[in-house]
Amino acid sequence: MADQSARAHLAGLARDGQVLRIPGPVSARFELASLLALLDDGPAVVIDRVDGFNFPVVSNLLNSRARFARALGCGVGEITASITRATTSGFAPETAAEAACQEVVVTAEQHDDLLSLLPIPHFFEFDSGPYITAGLVIGHEPASGYRNASYARVKPLGRNRAFIGIAPNHHLTALSRQAAEQGRPLDVAIALGTHPAIQMAGCFYLQLGQDELANAGALLGEPVRVTPGATVDVLVPAEAEIVIEAKLHFDQKVAEGWVSEYHGMYEDYGDGQVLQITALTHRRDASFQVIMPGLFSEHALLGGLSVGAGLITALRQATIPVVDLAVTKAGGGRVNVVAAVEPLKPGQAKRAFFACWAAVSMIKQITLVDADIDVWDYEQVEWARNARMRWDEDTFSVPDAITDRNEPMQEGSVVTKIGLDATMKPGRRRTNWQRALPPAEALRAAHERLVGDGLQAWLAPGMGVAALVDG
């Protein structure tokens, strides 16, 4: 059985020289975040010592598509297909014989401020406090039987209380509201340092009642091993590094203040809910995982790849011949979509736009490109917009469209949305549409020659040349 924590993935990166160890000491207030900001697209990071804490910090585990592919055991080009399949399949979790995540158990009766034991970073200048950002929040509502696993930001408030920020349309909100109507808090557990497949499943866009831990099993290729919480009625990933157990009080509100968002700016959403921490459990040699929030790679990719899988499903249900799709970092992995499609029939471009907007309300901009364009290559996408579309004929805007509260330009929960059809159109050109390039065979031979001469460091093929060489 594979280890279902993040440590096996980290060990593999270390073997390949992709881990930077920083011995420390490092301050959790701004210094830790500054290091991660400067290493955003770089190596995985292990900080051995954070001032005043006993837990080392790990980050940048999934800050590139190559690392996602490695974690899933597939090629980079197969990531989206793997995630898409997992959104509609899975294995029911299985109870583990042993629970590494509970090698150490400290309850609220034993310590009056459990979160003070963790090296929780204060990330940005105007954030209202430090935040747990890599915590997979698992909630169980026994009356309905529903379980939800998803991400939410958690800010310590002291004395075993914490703020949790969950959107009004979030499934965790629905479960906690239902529990409050029955006169009780919702039992939750916040798992850190799970296997990357479990982390990815927590970002899936599913229907209320679907179990993200089951879908995580589809990505793992085996059921997620779980164990009952020490103080809450929640099954938790048995091999997580750290688990925070708590009661979510939907009817207890606390103002948050400024917090960074995926778009790289700050928001003030007003009140959030209160968590009452009941226990902290962890491995004896546990690490504390951090995901750099805001407009940074790991945060954008975790959200964007999962959003993209859901959009591909929606497009195929709308009979759009989609080949690949990216939810870009420029849009924080949330609002800006590029989809590669096979030739479309008249009217299908608009159908594609509406299918995406209906599936995920925060999507604001969609660009359709042909299948020869790499949706992850900004230069290729910009080239397609300039070379294959007419702005007066191929743009489609929808004013006053419903969006989410986190869309940076919304007002009253509406915003203008735009679709750009940057695909080739019959009759637009009398000459050849093809990119002007040497034959693929000649490019591959030249590539091999340069590599053979030890000149690979100089190779930086772009605008589709890399795909020809790799193919």
C-alpha positions as CSV (number, residue, x, y, z in Angstrom):
1,M,0.0,0.0,0.0
2,A,1.3,3.5,-0.9
3,D,1.8,6.0,1.9
4,Q,-1.2,8.3,1.9
5,S,0.6,11.3,3.4
6,A,2.6,13.9,1.5
7,R,5.9,12.6,2.7
8,A,6.4,10.0,0.0
9,H,5.9,12.7,-2.7
10,L,8.3,14.9,-0.9
11,A,10.9,12.1,-0.6
12,G,10.7,11.5,-4.3
13,L,11.2,15.2,-5.1
14,A,14.2,15.1,-2.8
15,R,15.8,12.2,-4.6
16,D,15.6,14.2,-7.8
17,G,17.2,17.3,-6.3
18,Q,13.9,19.3,-6.3
19,V,13.8,20.1,-2.6
20,L,15.5,23.1,-0.9
21,R,16.1,22.7,2.8
22,I,16.3,25.9,4.8
23,P,17.8,25.2,8.3
24,G,16.3,28.3,9.9
25,P,15.5,29.8,12.1
26,V,12.8,31.6,10.2
27,S,10.1,33.8,11.6
28,A,6.5,32.9,11.0
29,R,5.7,36.6,10.7
30,F,6.3,37.6,7.1
31,E,9.8,36.0,6.7
32,L,8.4,32.6,5.9
33,A,6.0,34.0,3.4
34,S,8.7,36.1,1.8
35,L,10.9,33.1,1.2
36,L,8.0,31.2,-0.4
37,A,7.1,34.2,-2.6
38,L,10.7,34.3,-3.9
39,L,10.7,30.6,-4.5
40,D,7.2,30.4,-6.0
41,D,8.0,28.6,-9.2
42,G,11.0,26.9,-7.7
43,P,11.8,23.8,-5.6
44,A,9.8,22.2,-2.9
45,V,10.8,23.8,0.4
46,V,11.5,22.4,3.8
47,I,12.1,24.8,6.6
48,D,13.6,22.8,9.4
49,R,13.1,25.4,12.2
50,V,10.6,28.2,12.7
51,D,11.2,30.5,15.6
52,G,9.3,29.3,18.7
53,F,7.9,26.1,17.2
54,N,8.8,22.4,17.1
55,F,7.2,21.5,13.7
56,P,9.2,21.9,10.4
57,V,7.3,23.5,7.5
58,V,6.9,22.0,4.0
59,S,5.6,23.9,1.0
60,N,5.7,24.1,-2.8
61,L,4.7,20.4,-3.1
62,L,2.4,21.0,-6.0
63,N,3.5,24.3,-7.5
64,S,3.9,22.9,-11.1
65,R,2.0,20.6,-13.4
66,A,5.0,18.3,-13.5
67,R,4.6,17.8,-9.7
68,F,0.9,17.1,-10.0
69,A,1.7,14.5,-12.7
70,R,4.4,13.0,-10.5
71,A,2.0,12.7,-7.6
72,L,-0.7,11.1,-9.7
73,G,1.7,8.8,-11.6
74,C,0.8,10.1,-15.0
75,G,2.1,12.3,-17.8
76,V,1.7,16.1,-17.7
77,G,-0.7,15.9,-20.6
78,E,-2.8,13.3,-18.7
79,I,-3.5,15.3,-15.5
80,T,-6.8,16.8,-16.6
81,A,-8.1,13.5,-17.9
82,S,-7.2,11.8,-14.6
83,I,-8.9,14.4,-12.5
84,T,-11.9,14.5,-14.8
85,R,-12.4,10.7,-14.4
86,A,-12.0,10.9,-10.7
87,T,-14.9,13.5,-10.4
88,T,-17.3,10.7,-11.5
89,S,-15.8,7.6,-9.8
90,G,-14.2,6.5,-6.6
91,F,-13.8,4.1,-3.7
92,A,-15.5,4.3,-0.4
93,P,-13.0,5.1,2.3
94,E,-11.8,2.2,4.5
95,T,-11.1,2.2,8.2
96,A,-7.3,1.8,8.9
97,A,-5.9,-0.7,11.3
98,E,-3.4,1.9,12.5
99,A,-3.7,5.7,12.5
100,A,-0.3,7.5,12.2
101,C,-2.1,10.8,12.5
102,Q,-3.0,10.0,16.1
103,E,0.4,8.9,17.3
104,V,0.2,12.1,19.5
105,V,-3.1,13.3,20.8
106,V,-3.5,16.6,22.8
107,T,-7.0,17.6,23.8
108,A,-8.4,21.1,24.7
109,E,-8.6,19.9,28.3
110,Q,-4.8,19.4,28.2
111,H,-3.8,22.7,26.5
112,D,-5.8,26.0,26.4
113,D,-4.4,27.1,23.0
114,L,-3.7,24.2,20.7
115,L,-3.2,26.3,17.6
116,S,-0.4,28.2,19.3
117,L,1.7,25.0,18.9
118,L,1.7,25.3,15.1
119,P,3.9,27.5,13.0
120,I,1.0,29.3,11.3
121,P,2.4,32.0,9.0
122,H,1.3,35.7,8.8
123,F,1.6,36.0,5.0
124,F,0.8,39.5,3.8
125,E,1.2,43.0,5.1
126,F,-2.5,43.8,5.4
127,D,-3.9,40.4,6.3
128,S,-5.8,40.6,9.6
129,G,-3.7,37.7,11.1
130,P,-1.9,34.5,10.4
131,Y,-3.7,31.7,8.5
132,I,-3.8,28.0,8.1
133,T,-3.9,27.6,4.3
134,A,-3.3,23.9,3.6
135,G,-6.0,22.5,5.9
136,L,-8.5,20.1,4.2
137,V,-11.7,20.7,6.2
138,I,-13.7,17.5,6.6
139,G,-17.2,17.9,7.9
140,H,-19.8,15.2,8.7
141,E,-23.5,15.9,9.1
142,P,-25.0,12.8,10.7
143,A,-28.7,13.6,10.0
144,S,-28.2,13.6,6.3
145,G,-25.2,11.4,6.3
146,Y,-23.4,13.9,4.1
147,R,-19.6,14.4,4.3
148,N,-17.7,17.2,2.7
149,A,-14.0,17.7,2.2
150,S,-12.9,21.1,1.1
151,Y,-10.5,23.9,1.8
152,A,-11.2,27.0,3.9
153,R,-8.9,29.5,5.5
154,V,-8.6,29.3,9.3
155,K,-7.3,32.1,11.5
156,P,-6.4,31.5,15.2
157,L,-8.4,33.7,17.7
158,G,-6.7,32.3,20.9
159,R,-7.9,30.1,23.7
160,N,-8.8,27.2,21.4
161,R,-11.0,29.4,19.2
162,A,-10.5,30.1,15.5
163,F,-12.2,32.0,12.6
164,I,-13.1,29.9,9.5
165,G,-13.9,31.6,6.2
166,I,-16.5,29.7,4.1
167,A,-18.5,31.2,1.2
168,P,-22.3,31.3,1.5
169,N,-22.7,28.8,-1.4
170,H,-20.1,26.4,0.0
171,H,-21.2,22.9,0.9
172,L,-19.6,23.2,4.3
173,T,-21.9,26.2,4.9
174,A,-24.9,24.0,4.0
175,L,-23.9,21.3,6.4
176,S,-23.1,23.6,9.3
177,R,-26.4,25.5,8.7
178,Q,-28.3,22.2,8.8
179,A,-26.5,21.2,12.1
180,A,-27.4,24.7,13.6
181,E,-31.0,24.2,12.7
182,Q,-30.9,21.1,14.8
183,G,-29.4,23.0,17.7
184,R,-25.8,21.7,17.5
185,P,-22.4,22.6,16.0
186,L,-21.0,20.7,13.1
187,D,-18.1,18.3,13.9
188,V,-15.1,19.0,11.6
189,A,-11.5,17.9,11.3
190,I,-8.8,19.9,9.5
191,A,-6.2,17.6,7.9
192,L,-2.8,18.8,6.9
193,G,-0.1,16.9,4.9
194,T,-2.3,14.3,3.2
195,H,-1.3,12.6,0.0
196,P,-1.5,15.1,-3.0
197,A,-4.4,13.1,-4.5
198,I,-6.5,13.7,-1.3
199,Q,-5.5,17.4,-1.4
200,M,-6.6,17.6,-5.1
201,A,-10.0,16.0,-4.4
202,G,-10.7,18.6,-1.8
203,C,-10.8,21.2,-4.6
204,F,-13.3,19.2,-6.8
205,Y,-16.6,20.9,-7.8
206,L,-19.1,18.3,-6.9
207,Q,-22.8,18.1,-5.9
208,L,-23.8,18.3,-2.3
209,G,-23.8,14.8,-0.9
210,Q,-20.9,13.5,-3.1
211,D,-18.0,12.4,-1.0
212,E,-14.6,13.9,-2.0
213,L,-12.7,11.3,0.0
214,A,-14.3,8.6,-2.3
215,N,-13.2,10.6,-5.4
216,A,-9.7,10.9,-3.8
217,G,-9.6,7.1,-3.9
218,A,-10.1,7.2,-7.7
219,L,-7.0,9.4,-8.0
220,L,-5.0,7.2,-5.5
221,G,-6.1,3.9,-7.1
222,E,-7.2,2.6,-3.7
223,P,-9.5,3.7,-0.9
224,V,-8.5,6.5,1.4
225,R,-7.6,5.0,4.8
226,V,-9.5,6.8,7.5
227,T,-9.8,6.7,11.3
228,P,-12.5,8.1,13.7
229,G,-11.5,11.5,15.2
230,A,-10.4,11.5,18.8
231,T,-13.0,14.0,19.9
232,V,-15.3,14.5,16.9
233,D,-17.7,12.4,14.8
234,V,-15.6,12.6,11.7
235,L,-13.5,10.1,9.8
236,V,-10.1,11.6,9.1
237,P,-7.3,10.5,6.7
238,A,-5.3,8.1,8.9
239,E,-1.9,9.0,7.5
240,A,-2.2,12.8,7.5
241,E,0.7,14.7,9.2
242,I,-1.5,16.8,11.5
243,V,-5.2,16.9,12.3
244,I,-7.1,19.7,14.1
245,E,-10.4,18.6,15.5
246,A,-13.1,21.2,16.1
247,K,-16.8,22.1,16.4
248,L,-18.0,24.6,13.8
249,H,-20.6,27.0,15.3
250,F,-22.6,28.3,12.4
251,D,-24.5,30.7,14.6
252,Q,-21.4,32.2,16.2
253,K,-20.0,35.1,14.1
254,V,-16.8,36.9,14.2
255,A,-15.5,39.7,11.9
256,E,-12.5,38.8,9.8
257,G,-11.0,42.0,8.4
258,W,-8.7,42.1,5.4
259,V,-7.5,38.8,3.8
260,S,-5.7,38.1,0.6
261,E,-7.6,36.4,-2.2
262,Y,-6.7,34.3,-5.2
263,H,-6.7,37.3,-7.5
264,G,-3.7,38.8,-5.6
265,M,-5.5,41.6,-3.8
266,Y,-7.4,41.9,-0.5
267,E,-11.0,41.4,0.4
268,D,-13.1,42.0,3.5
269,Y,-16.0,39.6,3.5
270,G,-17.3,40.7,6.9
271,D,-18.3,38.0,9.4
272,G,-17.3,34.3,9.4
273,Q,-17.9,31.4,11.7
274,V,-16.2,30.3,14.8
275,L,-14.4,27.0,15.4
276,Q,-14.0,25.6,18.9
277,I,-10.8,23.5,18.8
278,T,-11.2,20.2,20.7
279,A,-8.0,18.4,19.9
280,L,-4.7,18.4,18.0
281,T,-3.4,15.1,16.8
282,H,-0.3,14.4,14.7
283,R,2.5,12.0,13.8
284,R,5.5,12.0,16.2
285,D,7.7,13.4,13.4
286,A,5.0,15.5,11.8
287,S,5.6,18.4,9.4
288,F,3.3,21.4,9.0
289,Q,2.2,22.0,5.4
290,V,1.8,25.6,4.1
291,I,0.2,26.6,0.7
292,M,1.3,30.1,-0.2
293,P,-2.1,31.9,-0.7
294,G,-3.0,34.7,-3.1
295,L,-1.7,34.9,-6.6
296,F,0.9,32.2,-6.3
297,S,1.5,29.0,-8.2
298,E,0.5,26.2,-5.8
299,H,-2.7,28.0,-4.8
300,A,-3.7,28.7,-8.4
301,L,-2.9,25.2,-9.7
302,L,-4.8,23.4,-6.9
303,G,-7.9,25.3,-7.7
304,G,-7.4,25.7,-11.4
305,L,-6.8,22.0,-12.3
306,S,-9.9,20.9,-10.4
307,V,-12.1,23.7,-11.8
308,G,-10.8,22.8,-15.3
309,A,-11.8,19.1,-14.9
310,G,-15.4,20.2,-14.1
311,L,-15.5,22.5,-17.0
312,I,-14.3,19.8,-19.4
313,T,-17.2,17.6,-18.2
314,A,-19.7,20.5,-18.7
315,L,-18.4,21.2,-22.2
316,R,-18.6,17.6,-23.2
317,Q,-22.2,17.4,-21.8
318,A,-22.9,20.4,-24.1
319,T,-21.4,18.4,-27.1
320,I,-18.4,20.7,-27.4
321,P,-15.4,18.8,-28.8
322,V,-12.9,20.0,-26.2
323,V,-9.4,18.7,-26.4
324,D,-7.7,20.5,-23.5
325,L,-8.4,23.3,-21.0
326,A,-6.5,25.5,-18.7
327,V,-7.7,27.8,-15.9
328,T,-4.8,30.2,-15.9
329,K,-2.6,31.5,-13.1
330,A,-3.3,35.0,-14.4
331,G,-6.9,34.5,-13.3
332,G,-5.7,33.0,-10.0
333,G,-6.8,29.6,-11.2
334,R,-10.4,30.7,-11.0
335,V,-11.8,33.2,-13.5
336,N,-9.8,33.0,-16.8
337,V,-10.2,29.9,-19.0
338,V,-8.5,28.8,-22.2
339,A,-10.1,25.8,-24.0
340,A,-8.7,24.0,-27.0
341,V,-11.4,22.6,-29.3
342,E,-11.8,20.7,-32.5
343,P,-13.5,22.7,-35.4
344,L,-16.8,24.1,-34.2
345,K,-20.1,24.4,-35.9
346,P,-21.9,27.7,-36.2
347,G,-23.2,28.7,-32.8
348,Q,-21.2,26.2,-30.8
349,A,-18.7,28.9,-29.5
350,K,-21.6,30.6,-27.7
351,R,-22.8,27.3,-26.3
352,A,-19.3,26.6,-25.0
353,F,-19.2,30.0,-23.3
354,F,-22.6,29.5,-21.6
355,A,-21.7,25.9,-20.5
356,C,-18.6,27.2,-18.7
357,W,-20.4,30.1,-17.0
358,A,-23.3,27.8,-15.9
359,A,-20.9,25.2,-14.5
360,V,-18.7,27.7,-12.5
361,S,-20.3,31.1,-11.8
362,M,-17.0,32.8,-11.0
363,I,-15.6,32.2,-14.6
364,K,-15.3,35.6,-16.2
365,Q,-13.2,35.3,-19.4
366,I,-13.1,32.3,-21.8
367,T,-10.9,32.0,-24.9
368,L,-11.5,29.2,-27.4
369,V,-8.4,28.1,-29.5
370,D,-7.7,25.4,-32.0
371,A,-6.3,22.0,-31.0
372,D,-2.8,23.0,-32.3
373,I,-2.5,25.7,-29.6
374,D,-1.0,24.8,-26.2
375,V,-3.6,26.2,-23.7
376,W,-0.9,26.4,-21.0
377,D,1.4,28.6,-23.2
378,Y,0.5,32.2,-22.8
379,E,2.4,33.2,-25.9
380,Q,0.6,30.7,-28.1
381,V,-2.8,31.8,-26.7
382,E,-2.0,35.5,-27.3
383,W,-0.8,34.6,-30.8
384,A,-4.1,32.8,-31.5
385,R,-6.0,35.9,-30.3
386,N,-4.0,38.1,-32.6
387,A,-3.7,35.8,-35.6
388,R,-7.0,34.0,-35.7
389,M,-9.8,36.3,-34.5
390,R,-11.5,39.5,-35.5
391,W,-12.4,41.6,-32.5
392,D,-15.5,42.9,-34.0
393,E,-16.9,39.5,-34.9
394,D,-15.4,37.0,-32.5
395,T,-16.0,38.6,-29.1
396,F,-19.2,37.9,-27.1
397,S,-20.0,39.8,-23.9
398,V,-22.7,39.3,-21.4
399,P,-23.3,42.3,-19.0
400,D,-24.8,41.9,-15.5
401,A,-24.0,38.1,-15.3
402,I,-24.1,36.4,-11.9
403,T,-20.8,35.8,-10.3
404,D,-19.3,35.0,-6.9
405,R,-18.4,37.4,-4.1
406,N,-14.7,36.8,-4.7
407,E,-14.7,38.1,-8.3
408,P,-12.5,41.2,-8.0
409,M,-14.6,43.5,-10.2
410,Q,-18.1,42.3,-9.2
411,E,-20.7,44.8,-7.9
412,G,-23.8,43.4,-6.4
413,S,-22.7,39.9,-7.3
414,V,-22.8,40.7,-11.1
415,V,-20.1,41.4,-13.6
416,T,-19.7,41.6,-17.4
417,K,-18.4,38.3,-18.8
418,I,-16.6,37.9,-22.1
419,G,-16.0,35.0,-24.6
420,L,-13.3,35.2,-27.2
421,D,-13.4,32.8,-30.2
422,A,-9.8,32.6,-31.4
423,T,-10.3,29.6,-33.6
424,M,-9.7,29.4,-37.3
425,K,-12.8,30.2,-39.4
426,P,-13.4,28.9,-43.0
427,G,-13.1,31.7,-45.6
428,R,-11.1,34.0,-43.3
429,R,-7.8,33.4,-45.1
430,R,-7.1,32.3,-48.7
431,T,-3.5,31.3,-47.7
432,N,-2.2,28.6,-45.4
433,W,-3.2,28.7,-41.7
434,Q,-0.2,26.5,-40.7
435,R,2.6,27.8,-38.5
436,A,5.7,28.4,-40.4
437,L,8.3,26.0,-38.9
438,P,10.9,23.6,-40.1
439,P,9.7,20.0,-40.3
440,A,9.2,18.2,-37.0
441,E,11.8,15.6,-38.0
442,A,14.5,18.2,-38.7
443,L,13.7,20.0,-35.4
444,R,14.1,16.7,-33.4
445,A,17.4,16.0,-35.1
446,A,18.7,19.5,-34.4
447,H,17.5,19.1,-30.8
448,E,19.4,15.8,-30.4
449,R,22.5,17.3,-31.9
450,L,22.5,20.3,-29.5
451,V,21.9,17.9,-26.5
452,G,24.7,15.7,-27.7
453,D,27.0,18.7,-27.8
454,G,26.1,19.5,-24.2
455,L,24.2,22.6,-25.1
456,Q,20.8,21.7,-23.6
457,A,21.1,24.6,-21.1
458,W,20.6,27.0,-24.0
459,L,17.4,25.3,-25.3
460,A,14.3,27.2,-24.6
461,P,11.9,26.4,-27.5
462,G,8.6,28.2,-27.3
463,M,5.5,28.9,-29.4
464,G,4.8,25.2,-30.0
465,V,8.3,24.2,-31.0
466,A,8.8,22.3,-27.7
467,A,5.7,20.1,-28.5
468,L,7.1,19.2,-31.9
469,V,10.5,18.2,-30.4
470,D,8.9,16.2,-27.6
471,G,6.5,14.5,-29.9
